């Protein structure tokens, strides 16, 4: 969890309040909440661990802007956030995520609320610590790196609390004007 765990929950009323989510997948809920915060475009490069989310984005009103490299996508999301209020970059695990560290650190320094969305191996894929491509050290390495660069981070590995975590992290980005990380 982030160093801001003690923050109050998301607002219970108003435009940033948690939206009813009956029948939505975690990805669909995240997309809806990104739209609630004014995000109309997301920048990134598809990769294996984030392909299912890209498929959901393709069916949504959010326009996916493909970039030539992940670091370029991160800087584009930062510029978008500075102009529009909040930006999003969508990347795959480690090879993609770690490539947006520089733009995320810059967004933190300049108070730019960028939502870094990274795929990762699923909970079931992590059993017995298998050798999977893109993994650096262990499965928490990337999250731990982003904990140093973001005002809030979360792993959406528990469907019981996933919607609440999405709301907490996005609310924190909006409130503190700093980047956040969702894996």
N, CA, C and O of each residue as an XYZ file, in Angstrom:
732
protein
N       0.825     -1.175      0.000
C       0.000      0.000      0.000
C       0.876      1.249      0.000
O       2.072      1.179      0.286
N       0.294      2.349     -0.311
C       1.048      3.587     -0.413
C       1.326      4.188      0.952
O       0.767      3.778      1.969
N       2.190      5.155      0.936
C       2.514      5.858      2.177
C       1.378      6.777      2.610
O       1.446      7.368      3.688
N       0.337      6.909      1.797
C      -0.804      7.754      2.145
C      -2.026      6.914      2.516
O      -3.161      7.334      2.295
N      -1.793      5.727      3.078
C      -2.894      4.842      3.439
C      -3.886      5.498      4.378
O      -5.061      5.131      4.387
N      -3.444      6.446      5.155
C      -4.320      7.041      6.155
C      -5.276      8.084      5.583
O      -6.081      8.653      6.319
N      -5.196      8.340      4.277
C      -6.116      9.298      3.674
C      -7.544      8.800      3.803
O      -7.776      7.591      3.802
N      -8.495      9.701      3.913
C      -9.889      9.271      3.973
C     -10.293      8.588      2.672
O      -9.661      8.778      1.633
N     -11.347      7.796      2.746
C     -11.863      7.125      1.561
C     -12.329      8.149      0.539
O     -12.434      9.341      0.829
N     -12.607      7.656     -0.670
C     -13.109      8.519     -1.736
C     -14.399      9.198     -1.283
O     -15.117      8.664     -0.438
N     -14.694     10.365     -1.837
C     -15.904     11.081     -1.439
C     -17.149     10.229     -1.656
O     -17.201      9.410     -2.573
N     -18.152     10.430     -0.800
C     -19.387      9.660     -0.933
C     -20.425     10.383     -1.780
O     -21.461      9.809     -2.114
N     -20.157     11.635     -2.130
C     -21.070     12.370     -3.002
C     -20.264     13.327     -3.862
O     -19.094     13.589     -3.583
N     -20.886     13.844     -4.900
C     -20.204     14.762     -5.792
C     -19.651     14.049     -7.009
O     -19.812     12.835     -7.137
N     -18.989     14.792     -7.925
C     -18.551     14.218     -9.191
C     -17.468     13.158     -9.046
O     -17.296     12.336     -9.947
N     -16.734     13.154     -7.939
C     -15.660     12.188     -7.776
C     -16.053     11.024     -6.884
O     -15.199     10.213     -6.524
N     -17.305     10.923     -6.525
C     -17.764      9.834     -5.664
C     -17.720      8.512     -6.413
O     -17.824      8.466     -7.639
N     -17.564      7.437     -5.648
C     -17.571      6.104     -6.228
C     -18.881      5.885     -6.980
O     -19.960      6.184     -6.467
N     -18.777      5.364     -8.190
C     -19.951      5.149     -9.031
C     -20.468      3.723     -8.851
O     -19.679      2.808     -8.617
N     -21.779      3.523     -8.956
C     -22.311      2.164     -8.903
C     -21.641      1.315     -9.977
O     -21.486      1.761    -11.114
N     -21.245      0.101     -9.625
C     -20.429     -0.693    -10.530
C     -20.991     -2.080    -10.786
O     -20.253     -2.971    -11.208
N     -22.249     -2.280    -10.548
C     -22.845     -3.602    -10.706
C     -22.612     -4.120    -12.124
O     -22.927     -3.448    -13.106
N     -22.061     -5.314    -12.210
C     -21.859     -5.956    -13.495
C     -20.625     -5.523    -14.259
O     -20.392     -6.018    -15.362
N     -19.830     -4.621    -13.720
C     -18.620     -4.174    -14.410
C     -17.416     -5.009    -13.989
O     -17.301     -5.411    -12.831
N     -16.526     -5.262    -14.938
C     -15.242     -5.871    -14.593
C     -14.353     -4.799    -13.960
O     -14.679     -3.613    -14.005
N     -13.253     -5.211    -13.382
C     -12.314     -4.246    -12.799
C     -11.816     -3.288    -13.879
O     -11.745     -2.081    -13.650
N     -11.472     -3.813    -15.046
C     -11.011     -2.960    -16.136
C     -12.067     -1.979    -16.601
O     -11.766     -0.810    -16.844
N     -13.299     -2.440    -16.728
C     -14.388     -1.548    -17.132
C     -14.617     -0.456    -16.093
O     -14.882      0.694    -16.442
N     -14.517     -0.815    -14.831
C     -14.694      0.185    -13.775
C     -13.573      1.222    -13.831
O     -13.825      2.421    -13.705
N     -12.336      0.759    -14.020
C     -11.213      1.688    -14.126
C     -11.427      2.645    -15.298
O     -11.197      3.847    -15.165
N     -11.856      2.132    -16.420
C     -12.114      2.989    -17.585
C     -13.197      4.019    -17.264
O     -13.051      5.195    -17.596
N     -14.265      3.591    -16.633
C     -15.342      4.524    -16.269
C     -14.809      5.625    -15.357
O     -15.134      6.797    -15.547
N     -14.003      5.261    -14.381
C     -13.480      6.250    -13.436
C     -12.480      7.186    -14.114
O     -12.447      8.374    -13.793
N     -11.669      6.685    -15.040
C     -10.778      7.571    -15.794
C     -11.603      8.616    -16.543
O     -11.246      9.794    -16.569
N     -12.695      8.187    -17.144
C     -13.587      9.123    -17.837
C     -14.182     10.132    -16.864
O     -14.315     11.309    -17.199
N     -14.540      9.685    -15.666
C     -15.092     10.600    -14.662
C     -14.105     11.713    -14.317
O     -14.512     12.820    -13.963
N     -12.822     11.421    -14.419
C     -11.795     12.419    -14.122
C     -11.382     13.194    -15.376
O     -10.398     13.933    -15.345
N     -12.117     13.036    -16.472
C     -11.878     13.832    -17.670
C     -10.873     13.263    -18.640
O     -10.492     13.947    -19.589
N     -10.433     12.046    -18.441
C      -9.458     11.444    -19.350
C     -10.194     10.930    -20.584
O     -11.059     10.059    -20.492
N      -9.835     11.482    -21.735
C     -10.438     11.084    -23.006
C      -9.443     10.354    -23.897
O      -9.829      9.729    -24.884
N      -8.152     10.434    -23.547
C      -7.089      9.795    -24.319
C      -6.131      9.110    -23.355
O      -5.848      9.637    -22.279
N      -5.633      7.941    -23.734
C      -4.617      7.234    -22.950
C      -3.460      6.906    -23.882
O      -3.673      6.537    -25.037
N      -2.257      7.036    -23.389
C      -1.057      6.855    -24.189
C      -0.363      5.562    -23.788
O      -0.407      5.170    -22.623
N       0.278      4.896    -24.748
C       0.996      3.693    -24.369
C       1.357      2.799    -25.524
O       1.222      3.147    -26.697
N       1.830      1.613    -25.133
C       2.193      0.552    -26.062
C       1.621     -0.743    -25.506
O       1.883     -1.080    -24.351
N       0.847     -1.475    -26.298
C       0.316     -2.735    -25.788
C       1.429     -3.763    -25.597
O       2.401     -3.790    -26.352
N       1.276     -4.591    -24.594
C       2.189     -5.697    -24.337
C       1.405     -6.819    -23.700
O       0.276     -6.619    -23.251
N       1.988     -7.987    -23.658
C       1.231     -9.182    -23.283
C       0.479     -9.080    -21.965
O      -0.664     -9.531    -21.891
N       1.062     -8.513    -20.932
C       0.397     -8.483    -19.629
C      -0.708     -7.425    -19.522
O      -1.415     -7.379    -18.516
N      -0.864     -6.586    -20.529
C      -1.884     -5.527    -20.483
C      -2.850     -5.614    -21.677
O      -3.695     -4.736    -21.855
N      -2.726     -6.658    -22.480
C      -3.544     -6.773    -23.687
C      -5.040     -6.831    -23.398
O      -5.827     -6.245    -24.141
N      -5.447     -7.517    -22.346
C      -6.889     -7.600    -22.059
C      -7.448     -6.222    -21.697
O      -8.589     -5.910    -22.039
N      -6.650     -5.393    -21.006
C      -7.111     -4.039    -20.701
C      -7.174     -3.200    -21.976
O      -8.097     -2.404    -22.147
N      -6.197     -3.373    -22.872
C      -6.247     -2.666    -24.152
C      -7.497     -3.049    -24.939
O      -8.093     -2.196    -25.598
N      -7.903     -4.319    -24.881
C      -9.126     -4.748    -25.566
C     -10.342     -4.024    -24.991
O     -11.249     -3.643    -25.731
N     -10.360     -3.836    -23.677
C     -11.462     -3.096    -23.053
C     -11.408     -1.618    -23.429
O     -12.445     -1.003    -23.675
N     -10.210     -1.047    -23.473
C     -10.072      0.351    -23.900
C     -10.587      0.541    -25.327
O     -11.229      1.546    -25.633
N     -10.301     -0.432    -26.198
C     -10.717     -0.326    -27.598
C     -12.236     -0.260    -27.733
O     -12.748      0.312    -28.695
N     -12.953     -0.835    -26.785
C     -14.424     -0.820    -26.807
C     -15.004      0.379    -26.057
O     -16.222      0.548    -26.000
N     -14.144      1.196    -25.492
C     -14.595      2.320    -24.668
C     -14.485      3.633    -25.446
O     -13.909      3.668    -26.533
N     -15.037      4.707    -24.889
C     -14.886      6.023    -25.517
C     -13.472      6.606    -25.397
O     -13.146      7.565    -26.096
N     -12.637      6.049    -24.533
C     -11.272      6.573    -24.389
C     -10.468      6.196    -25.627
O     -10.424      5.032    -26.027
N      -9.841      7.189    -26.220
C      -9.013      6.965    -27.404
C      -7.628      6.510    -26.967
O      -7.018      7.127    -26.094
N      -7.132      5.440    -27.562
C      -5.786      4.952    -27.275
C      -4.832      5.579    -28.285
O      -5.011      5.445    -29.495
N      -3.821      6.261    -27.770
C      -2.817      6.892    -28.613
C      -1.552      6.054    -28.506
O      -0.853      6.090    -27.494
N      -1.266      5.301    -29.561
C      -0.072      4.465    -29.580
C       1.170      5.310    -29.771
O       1.187      6.244    -30.573
N       2.203      4.973    -29.031
C       3.460      5.715    -29.098
C       4.573      4.769    -29.534
O       4.414      3.549    -29.480
N       5.684      5.327    -29.960
C       6.783      4.496    -30.445
C       7.561      3.841    -29.315
O       8.150      2.778    -29.507
N       7.570      4.460    -28.145
C       8.280      3.911    -26.981
C       7.502      4.276    -25.729
O       6.762      5.260    -25.704
N       7.682      3.465    -24.686
C       6.965      3.717    -23.438
C       7.345      5.046    -22.810
O       6.484      5.743    -22.272
N       8.632      5.413    -22.868
C       9.019      6.691    -22.260
C       8.335      7.856    -22.968
O       7.950      8.834    -22.328
N       8.183      7.753    -24.283
C       7.455      8.789    -25.026
C       5.996      8.833    -24.588
O       5.416      9.912    -24.465
N       5.397      7.662    -24.351
C       4.008      7.599    -23.880
C       3.880      8.269    -22.515
O       2.907      8.977    -22.257
N       4.857      8.047    -21.649
C       4.836      8.671    -20.327
C       4.915     10.184    -20.406
O       4.187     10.885    -19.702
N       5.796     10.691    -21.258
C       5.902     12.143    -21.410
C       4.645     12.723    -22.062
O       4.224     13.828    -21.719
N       4.047     11.985    -22.998
C       2.797     12.450    -23.618
C       1.676     12.515    -22.583
O       0.897     13.467    -22.574
N       1.590     11.506    -21.710
C       0.566     11.510    -20.654
C       0.790     12.667    -19.688
O      -0.169     13.268    -19.204
N       2.050     12.979    -19.407
C       2.374     14.110    -18.535
C       1.913     15.420    -19.183
O       1.277     16.247    -18.531
N       2.233     15.603    -20.454
C       1.802     16.821    -21.152
C       0.277     16.906    -21.187
O      -0.291     17.978    -20.977
N      -0.375     15.799    -21.448
C      -1.840     15.755    -21.469
C      -2.406     16.160    -20.112
O      -3.375     16.916    -20.040
N      -1.806     15.658    -19.044
C      -2.273     16.001    -17.691
C      -2.118     17.490    -17.414
O      -2.992     18.100    -16.799
N      -1.031     18.070    -17.855
C      -0.806     19.500    -17.613
C      -1.829     20.360    -18.350
O      -2.194     21.437    -17.877
N      -2.290     19.890    -19.501
C      -3.265     20.639    -20.294
C      -4.699     20.342    -19.858
O      -5.534     21.245    -19.801
N      -4.980     19.079    -19.553
C      -6.363     18.635    -19.329
C      -6.717     18.298    -17.888
O      -7.884     18.040    -17.593
N      -5.754     18.291    -16.993
C      -6.065     18.026    -15.587
C      -5.610     16.685    -15.067
O      -5.219     16.591    -13.904
N      -5.643     15.628    -15.885
C      -5.153     14.313    -15.488
C      -4.873     13.521    -16.760
O      -5.627     13.607    -17.729
N      -3.789     12.752    -16.755
C      -3.420     11.946    -17.913
C      -3.248     10.493    -17.532
O      -3.196     10.155    -16.350
N      -3.158      9.619    -18.547
C      -2.989      8.188    -18.300
C      -2.009      7.590    -19.297
O      -2.032      7.905    -20.487
N      -1.151      6.721    -18.783
C      -0.243      5.941    -19.612
C      -0.487      4.473    -19.282
O      -0.618      4.103    -18.116
N      -0.546      3.641    -20.322
C      -0.885      2.225    -20.166
C       0.242      1.392    -20.768
O       0.512      1.464    -21.967
N       0.901      0.596    -19.911
C       2.086     -0.153    -20.331
C       2.049     -1.576    -19.783
O       1.239     -1.906    -18.917
N       2.938     -2.402    -20.304
C       3.052     -3.766    -19.814
C       4.037     -3.833    -18.649
O       4.646     -2.830    -18.277
N       4.178     -4.989    -18.101
C       4.955     -5.238    -16.889
C       6.458     -5.096    -17.124
O       6.989     -5.614    -18.106
N       7.117     -4.416    -16.251
C       8.575     -4.205    -16.160
C       9.192     -3.569    -17.398
O       9.600     -2.409    -17.329
N       9.279     -4.257    -18.511
C       9.907     -3.654    -19.683
C       9.190     -2.365    -20.078
O       9.830     -1.418    -20.535
N       7.892     -2.321    -19.909
C       7.128     -1.106    -20.198
C       7.053     -0.182    -19.012
O       7.278      1.022    -19.139
N       6.737     -0.739    -17.853
C       6.577      0.069    -16.648
C       7.841      0.799    -16.252
O       7.812      1.996    -15.965
N       8.949      0.082    -16.238
C      10.196      0.721    -15.814
C      10.654      1.776    -16.816
O      11.424      2.669    -16.463
N      10.191      1.684    -18.051
C      10.538      2.691    -19.059
C       9.842      4.027    -18.828
O      10.260      5.033    -19.401
N       8.800      4.069    -18.013
C       8.120      5.342    -17.749
C       8.534      5.959    -16.410
O       7.912      6.915    -15.947
N       9.575      5.418    -15.796
C      10.021      5.966    -14.501
C      10.463      7.422    -14.608
O      10.124      8.229    -13.742
N      11.207      7.773    -15.641
C      11.714      9.140    -15.760
C      10.572     10.139    -15.928
O      10.559     11.183    -15.276
N       9.619      9.824    -16.798
C       8.492     10.748    -16.982
C       7.632     10.821    -15.726
O       7.080     11.876    -15.415
N       7.515      9.715    -15.006
C       6.727      9.710    -13.769
C       7.403     10.556    -12.696
O       6.738     11.303    -11.980
N       8.719     10.439    -12.587
C       9.452     11.264    -11.621
C       9.316     12.742    -11.975
O       9.158     13.582    -11.089
N       9.377     13.059    -13.263
C       9.183     14.441    -13.690
C       7.787     14.941    -13.373
O       7.615     16.086    -12.956
N       6.787     14.090    -13.567
C       5.406     14.463    -13.247
C       5.253     14.705    -11.752
O       4.520     15.603    -11.340
N       5.935     13.915    -10.947
C       5.873     14.124     -9.496
C       6.482     15.481     -9.133
O       5.898     16.255     -8.376
N       7.663     15.751     -9.687
C       8.359     17.003     -9.370
C       7.552     18.225     -9.791
O       7.595     19.261     -9.127
N       6.823     18.105    -10.884
C       6.088     19.248    -11.439
C       4.598     19.241    -11.099
O       3.829     20.025    -11.654
N       4.194     18.362    -10.194
C       2.788     18.277     -9.755
C       1.827     18.056    -10.923
O       0.899     18.833    -11.148
N       2.079     16.984    -11.648
C       1.254     16.612    -12.790
C       0.606     15.255    -12.502
O       1.317     14.259    -12.374
N      -0.722     15.191    -12.398
C      -1.397     13.944    -12.027
C      -1.522     12.962    -13.198
O      -2.476     13.012    -13.974
N      -0.550     12.086    -13.300
C      -0.529     11.050    -14.330
C      -0.882      9.717    -13.681
O      -0.350      9.376    -12.625
N      -1.772      8.970    -14.306
C      -2.134      7.637    -13.845
C      -1.325      6.636    -14.662
O      -1.540      6.496    -15.866
N      -0.399      5.941    -14.011
C       0.386      4.896    -14.659
C      -0.360      3.584    -14.447
O      -0.543      3.144    -13.312
N      -0.787      2.968    -15.533
C      -1.513      1.697    -15.472
C      -0.622      0.641    -16.102
O      -0.279      0.723    -17.282
N      -0.250     -0.349    -15.306
C       0.639     -1.396    -15.792
C       0.002     -2.758    -15.608
O      -0.565     -3.055    -14.556
N       0.098     -3.575    -16.628
C      -0.279     -4.968    -16.479
C       0.777     -5.689    -15.663
O       1.857     -5.151    -15.418
N       0.470     -6.889    -15.251
C       1.447     -7.723    -14.541
C       0.962     -9.159    -14.588
O      -0.200     -9.412    -14.905
N       1.850    -10.110    -14.274
C       1.392    -11.498    -14.200
C       0.283    -11.623    -13.161
O       0.329    -10.981    -12.112
N      -0.699    -12.443    -13.456
C      -1.808    -12.649    -12.537
C      -1.381    -13.370    -11.276
O      -0.301    -13.958    -11.216
N      -2.233    -13.321    -10.274
C      -1.942    -13.966     -8.992
C      -1.640    -15.445     -9.208
O      -0.693    -15.971     -8.623
N      -2.426    -16.120    -10.034
C      -2.208    -17.538    -10.302
C      -0.909    -17.815    -11.035
O      -0.301    -18.868    -10.842
N      -0.477    -16.884    -11.871
C       0.772    -17.053    -12.613
C       2.004    -16.908    -11.723
O       3.103    -17.293    -12.124
N       1.838    -16.367    -10.544
C       2.964    -16.104     -9.648
C       3.269    -17.260     -8.698
O       4.273    -17.232     -7.987
N       2.408    -18.271     -8.687
C       2.575    -19.401     -7.769
C       3.904    -20.103     -8.043
O       4.267    -20.331     -9.196
N       4.608    -20.436     -6.998
C       5.903    -21.132     -7.050
C       7.001    -20.315     -7.722
O       8.000    -20.877     -8.172
N       6.826    -18.986     -7.798
C       7.848    -18.081     -8.319
C       8.429    -18.544     -9.661
O       9.636    -18.766     -9.756
N       7.605    -18.692    -10.686
C       8.096    -19.186    -11.976
C       8.988    -18.164    -12.673
O       8.959    -16.972    -12.368
N       9.771    -18.660    -13.605
C      10.586    -17.778    -14.437
C       9.689    -17.245    -15.552
O       9.338    -17.976    -16.478
N       9.328    -15.996    -15.459
C       8.505    -15.349    -16.473
C       9.289    -14.202    -17.095
O      10.078    -13.541    -16.420
N       9.069    -13.973    -18.368
C       9.788    -12.895    -19.032
C       9.399    -11.536    -18.440
O       8.303    -11.370    -17.904
N      10.283    -10.607    -18.542
C      10.151     -9.228    -18.055
C      10.322     -9.085    -16.541
O      10.474     -7.962    -16.060
N      10.303    -10.162    -15.785
C      10.383    -10.041    -14.323
C      11.787     -9.588    -13.908
O      12.792    -10.112    -14.389
N      11.831     -8.604    -13.006
C      13.087     -8.121    -12.439
C      13.074     -8.467    -10.954
O      12.175     -8.036    -10.232
N      14.022     -9.213    -10.501
C      14.154     -9.673     -9.114
C      12.956    -10.486     -8.659
O      13.000    -11.716     -8.689
N      11.883     -9.821     -8.236
C      10.680    -10.543     -7.820
C       9.457     -9.791     -8.335
O       9.589     -8.746     -8.973
N       8.274    -10.321     -8.059
C       7.060     -9.749     -8.631
C       6.686     -8.392     -8.041
O       5.828     -7.707     -8.598
N       7.289     -7.989     -6.953
C       6.961     -6.692     -6.340
C       7.951     -5.587     -6.708
O       7.748     -4.436     -6.320
N       8.995     -5.901     -7.430
C      10.035     -4.913     -7.726
C       9.472     -3.663     -8.389
O       9.758     -2.548     -7.953
N       8.677     -3.838     -9.436
C       8.161     -2.663    -10.147
C       7.278     -1.816     -9.242
O       7.398     -0.591     -9.236
N       6.399     -2.442     -8.483
C       5.539     -1.700     -7.552
C       6.390     -0.910     -6.560
O       6.098      0.253     -6.281
N       7.430     -1.529     -6.034
C       8.295     -0.853     -5.059
C       9.019      0.335     -5.682
O       9.222      1.347     -5.012
N       9.411      0.235     -6.942
C      10.031      1.372     -7.633
C       9.029      2.526     -7.722
O       9.366      3.670     -7.418
N       7.810      2.225     -8.136
C       6.804      3.280     -8.298
C       6.343      3.868     -6.967
O       5.863      5.001     -6.932
N       6.478      3.131     -5.889
C       6.154      3.704     -4.571
C       7.055      4.888     -4.250
O       6.670      5.761     -3.471
N       8.246      4.932     -4.836
C       9.166      6.058     -4.636
C       8.836      7.234     -5.550
O       9.262      8.358     -5.284
N       8.085      6.992     -6.621
C       7.837      8.009     -7.645
C       6.413      8.552     -7.659
O       6.123      9.522     -8.359
N       5.532      7.934     -6.895
C       4.108      8.276     -6.953
C       3.571      8.601     -5.570
O       4.140      8.190     -4.559
N       2.482      9.333     -5.535
C       1.840      9.692     -4.273
C       0.981      8.542     -3.744
O       0.701      8.488     -2.547
N       0.561      7.628     -4.612
C      -0.205      6.450     -4.188
C      -0.022      5.345     -5.219
O       0.104      5.608     -6.415
N      -0.009      4.111     -4.740
C       0.125      2.933     -5.596
C      -0.836      1.856     -5.117
O      -1.206      1.810     -3.944
N      -1.230      0.994     -6.040
C      -2.059     -0.146     -5.658
C      -1.851     -1.299     -6.622
O      -1.542     -1.104     -7.798
N      -2.026     -2.499     -6.100
C      -2.100     -3.717     -6.901
C      -3.557     -4.162     -6.886
O      -4.138     -4.343     -5.816
N      -4.137     -4.335     -8.032
C      -5.533     -4.766     -8.103
C      -5.574     -6.294     -8.125
O      -5.975     -6.908     -9.114
N      -5.153     -6.886     -7.020
C      -5.081     -8.342     -6.939
C      -6.181     -8.952     -6.075
O      -6.189    -10.162     -5.851
N      -7.103     -8.134     -5.592
C      -8.210     -8.613     -4.776
C      -9.494     -7.961     -5.283
O      -9.708     -6.769     -5.058
N     -10.346     -8.720     -5.960
C     -11.552     -8.116     -6.525
C     -12.503     -7.532     -5.484
O     -13.335     -6.689     -5.817
N     -12.393     -7.960     -4.245
C     -13.272     -7.439     -3.192
C     -13.006     -5.957     -2.934
O     -13.938     -5.204     -2.649
N     -11.760     -5.535     -3.030
C     -11.406     -4.144     -2.726
C     -10.925     -3.358     -3.949
O     -10.560     -2.190     -3.818
N     -10.918     -3.974     -5.130
C     -10.339     -3.330     -6.312
C     -11.009     -2.004     -6.654
O     -10.316     -1.025     -6.930
N     -12.340     -1.950     -6.641
C     -13.023     -0.700     -6.997
C     -12.691      0.399     -5.999
O     -12.460      1.545     -6.385
N     -12.667      0.057     -4.735
C     -12.336      1.040     -3.698
C     -10.895      1.530     -3.864
O     -10.613      2.714     -3.679
N      -9.994      0.623     -4.211
C      -8.597      1.014     -4.430
C      -8.464      1.945     -5.635
O      -7.712      2.918     -5.586
N      -9.178      1.655     -6.695
C      -9.164      2.542     -7.868
C      -9.617      3.939     -7.463
O      -8.977      4.929     -7.819
N     -10.706      4.020     -6.728
C     -11.211      5.323     -6.281
C     -10.211      6.039     -5.385
O      -9.998      7.243     -5.526
N      -9.601      5.309     -4.470
C      -8.634      5.912     -3.542
C      -7.452      6.503     -4.304
O      -7.046      7.638     -4.055
N      -6.912      5.730     -5.224
C      -5.723      6.168     -5.952
C      -6.047      7.349     -6.869
O      -5.295      8.323     -6.904
N      -7.145      7.277     -7.605
C      -7.497      8.389     -8.496
C      -7.828      9.654     -7.715
O      -7.465     10.755     -8.131
N      -8.506      9.506     -6.597
C      -8.805     10.663     -5.752
C      -7.513     11.294     -5.234
O      -7.401     12.518     -5.162
N      -6.551     10.467     -4.879
C      -5.267     10.975     -4.389
C      -4.535     11.740     -5.489
O      -3.954     12.793     -5.226
N      -4.556     11.223     -6.713
C      -3.924     11.929     -7.838
C      -4.564     13.294     -8.044
O      -3.868     14.292     -8.232
N      -5.888     13.333     -8.009
C      -6.596     14.603     -8.218
C      -6.341     15.576     -7.078
O      -6.157     16.772     -7.306
N      -6.332     15.075     -5.870
C      -6.194     15.948     -4.700
C      -4.784     16.525     -4.571
O      -4.620     17.702     -4.252
N      -3.767     15.696     -4.819
C      -2.388     16.139     -4.603
C      -1.667     16.536     -5.885
O      -0.527     16.998     -5.830
N      -2.316     16.364     -7.045
C      -1.707     16.715     -8.336
C      -0.345     16.050     -8.498
O       0.654     16.699     -8.807
N      -0.335     14.746     -8.281
C       0.888     13.944     -8.408
C       0.536     12.627     -9.106
O      -0.629     12.228     -9.127
N       1.538     11.954     -9.676
C       1.263     10.683    -10.347
C       0.897      9.571     -9.365
O       1.270      9.597     -8.192
N       0.159      8.598     -9.884
C      -0.224      7.407     -9.131
C       0.035      6.191    -10.009
O       0.196      6.304    -11.224
N       0.070      5.029     -9.369
C       0.396      3.784    -10.066
C      -0.656      2.728     -9.761
O      -0.992      2.490     -8.601
N      -1.171      2.099    -10.807
C      -2.143      1.012    -10.678
C      -1.602     -0.194    -11.429
O      -1.337     -0.122    -12.629
N      -1.441     -1.300    -10.717
C      -0.943     -2.539    -11.342
C      -2.032     -3.589    -11.254
O      -1.843     -4.715    -11.714
